[in-house]
């Protein structure tokens, strides 16, 4: 009697696992999405690095073996899932596992130490208000950016997606320039204000919780960008429309698509940790 009950429970358990595995097989798929399209229950993974990336992914509730994926620079993979996914990749020689939530965009990008990270958020998707995940610009790179634009105390700097405010603070401390930093994350703006106060440049700096796409840039003489390539492209018409003649745009790592012909300066440099960075300078 007992052995029969045990066998029955085992069979029921095996049937449940089989059903979960079957569900995983149905839910799991990848493809390149149409631009700007998001469906309920999809997970998107964007490659914002300069190299092809490999990783494995599988439905969280599935027993199937993780499937290896390859994603070209600038590419986007799309996965349909109602239960979530488990993604594994290698960062600095160590395997990392991430749990991906249904209906959420993610982006592979380097951090300030040039280590690979998978960040929340990827612009051009309907549910992603951010132009880029927060990655701080190393201080020595920030310093060089303003040297390349020949910043003076007469300039007004706007940093779109200012994060902790370091670019605006460097501009004020090192050059006496007035600056405005905008970010959609209130916590970053609070941090930026604290850092400006600590540096003694509150009078020269202003930080706003604001969407960079709606910020009025007409008074800016310098605009700093450390965003995704598609974000720079999205901002380009606004920059062309609002910036006065002679204004400069300085970009960390990613150029403004379509502006190559107007580039006035570009430089490759290495930070204190030996990581490579690109700086692009344009003049309107």
Buried (B, 14 or more C-beta within 10 A) or exposed (E): EEEEEEEEEEEEEEEEEEEBBEBBEEBBEBEEBEEEEBEEEBBBBBBBBEEEBEBBBBBBBBEEEBEEBEBEEEBBBBBBBBBBBBBBBEEEEEEBEBEBEBBBBBBBBBBBBBEBBBBEBBBBBEEBEBBBBBBBBBBBBBBBBBEBBEBEEEBBBBBBBBBBBBBBBBBBBEBBBBBBBBBBBEEBBBBBBEBBEEBEBEEBBBBBEBBBBEBEBEEBBBBBBBBBBBBBBBBBEBBEEBBEEEBBBBBBBBBBEEBEEEBEBBEEBEBEEEBEBBBBBBBB
